[in-house]
Amino acid sequence: MTVTLITGANRGIGFEAAHRLVDAGHIVYLGSRDLERGREAAEQVGARALQLDVTEEESVQAAVRLLRAEAGALDVLINNAAIAGTWNGPGEITATDMESVYATNVIGLVRVTHAFLPLLEASNSPVVVNVSSSGGSLARCSDPTSLEASFPMVAYNSSKSAVNMITVQYANAFPKLRINAVNPGFTATGLNDHQGTQTAGEGAEIIVRMATIGSDGPTGGFFEVDGSVPW
């Protein structure tokens, strides 16, 4: 069976992705900072709860040890954990604001990916899905007519641009892996105080689609439900 790990999956898009992948026959490890909340969420969908704080090295290493002992390999890693941080624009953003968001959205993603690479390479068809955002698209944010340009969230948007570049660099370095970034769309979740225009289930659709690609699937791309997203 396909073994899948989703970070930040006790609610929102990650939770919905876990639900759908369990239904698709995956063994899903539902990662969350709070183990009790993770257990409650995992019980609802038939997943396995895993304590995982992407900002803490020991937490990540403990998760690696558990998966190595229980599964021996990891087929799908979904880097979903993220925070929105402050909505401050360029005139108000501070270095501290940036550090807080980057600690989870960028450094945390690299910490988890690096730690699980050996288990991914032990898989016959390894896949990594990095949950990004169209807010990280330079093309869309530089278009004054776009929705993305109306949300000048310096910390969050730039962190997702970093995720996109990290995705490309990993894809170039590890051609055996299928590594892609995805844009779930403007989804109503706790991340944005439920201000999105679509449900968490709708947002999870592209994550699930890219999590289930085969070894002949794309890599190094940026996708949403309707196709590729411009960088």
C-alpha positions, -999 to 999 in steps of 0.1 A, spaced: 0 0 0 10 36 -6 24 53 26 17 90 27 26 117 52 8 150 54 22 178 76 -3 202 93 -32 179 86 -54 180 116 -77 206 100 -84 225 67 -70 214 34 -46 189 49 -74 172 68 -95 169 36 -65 156 16 -59 130 43 -96 119 42 -95 115 4 -62 96 3 -74 72 30 -105 66 9 -81 60 -21 -64 32 -1 -33 51 12 -19 45 47 -19 81 58 2 95 86 -16 127 97 10 151 110 2 178 136 20 198 162 -6 189 188 -8 151 191 -42 151 208 -58 172 180 -40 150 155 -55 119 171 -90 133 170 -86 142 134 -70 109 124 -98 89 141 -123 107 120 -108 97 87 -90 64 95 -55 79 94 -26 74 118 -17 104 140 19 116 141 32 143 163 52 166 139 62 202 144 81 213 113 99 240 132 115 216 157 143 193 146 138 167 172 101 164 164 109 158 128 136 133 135 113 114 159 87 112 131 113 98 107 123 72 132 87 61 137 79 59 100 112 40 93 102 15 120 66 11 110 67 14 72 103 13 61 97 37 32 76 68 24 58 70 -9 42 104 -7 52 135 13 28 164 13 43 195 28 11 213 38 20 229 71 20 267 69 10 299 87 -3 331 72 15 354 97 8 391 96 -11 406 67 12 436 68 22 451 35 56 465 25 53 496 46 46 478 78 64 444 75 93 438 99 121 413 99 105 395 129 73 391 109 93 375 81 113 352 104 81 338 119 65 329 86 96 316 70 103 294 100 73 273 92 66 278 55 102 277 41 127 264 67 102 239 81 95 225 46 132 221 39 137 205 73 110 179 67 120 172 31 156 167 40 148 144 69 125 122 49 146 120 17 161 86 26 127 71 32 114 86 -1 143 72 -20 135 38 -6 101 40 -24 95 26 -59 76 57 -69 82 86 -46 62 118 -48 65 151 -30 37 177 -31 46 212 -18 15 232 -10 22 267 -24 -2 295 -34 -9 316 -64 2 344 -40 37 331 -47 34 336 -84 55 366 -95 35 367 -128 1 370 -111 12 393 -83 28 417 -108 -5 419 -128 -25 448 -112 -57 432 -125 -52 400 -107 -68 389 -74 -33 381 -61 -21 417 -66 -49 429 -42 -33 409 -13 1 425 -6 10 400 21 48 403 19 57 375 43 33 349 32 35 355 -5 72 357 -6 75 325 14 54 307 -12 77 321 -40 105 305 -20 86 272 -19 83 273 -56 120 278 -62 128 251 -36 105 228 -55 123 233 -87 157 228 -71 147 195 -55 131 183 -87 163 191 -106 185 173 -80 163 142 -76 150 131 -110 137 98 -95 112 117 -74 81 135 -87 82 169 -69 57 196 -76 42 227 -61 4 232 -60 -20 261 -57 -51 250 -38 -69 282 -47 -87 308 -25 -99 284 1 -119 291 33 -97 278 61 -84 289 95 -53 302 77 -73 331 63 -101 334 89 -124 314 65 -125 342 39 -119 320 8 -144 314 -19 -142 276 -20 -143 248 5 -114 229 20 -125 199 0 -123 218 -32 -89 231 -22 -76 196 -15 -85 184 -50 -52 194 -67 -32 181 -37 -48 147 -40 -44 147 -78 -7 154 -76 -2 130 -47 -14 102 -68 6 107 -100 27 78 -112 64 76 -119 58 90 -154 40 121 -141 54 157 -142 80 170 -119 93 205 -111 60 221 -120 34 244 -104 -2 233 -108 -37 242 -99 -70 225 -107 -72 241 -142 -36 234 -152 -2 251 -147 3 282 -127 27 308 -141 58 313 -120 
